[in-house]
């Protein structure tokens, strides 16, 4: 019997609320996007603190490794969801 190490992963969405002040609906969208960029750059605190485990997607096996550290398999989907990069798919069209 051989021994293997399996790394599993599943993406769990997290939600959070922030309040912004805006002149109108379009300005609210602009300000929300700017706020998100400030969050990503570390200028504002991370608001996504509420996990929603019932909405988890992208279940996968990240890697299976033999006990001699040889990689046996990687990136095996365990559900029907796929992660796509909008920028990559737009260029393919």
Buried (B, 14 or more C-beta within 10 A) or exposed (E): EEEEEEEEEEEEEEEEEEEEEEEEEEEEEEBEEEBEEEBEEEEEEEBEEEEEEEEBBBBBBEBBBEEEEEEEEEEEEEEEEEEEEEEEEEEEE
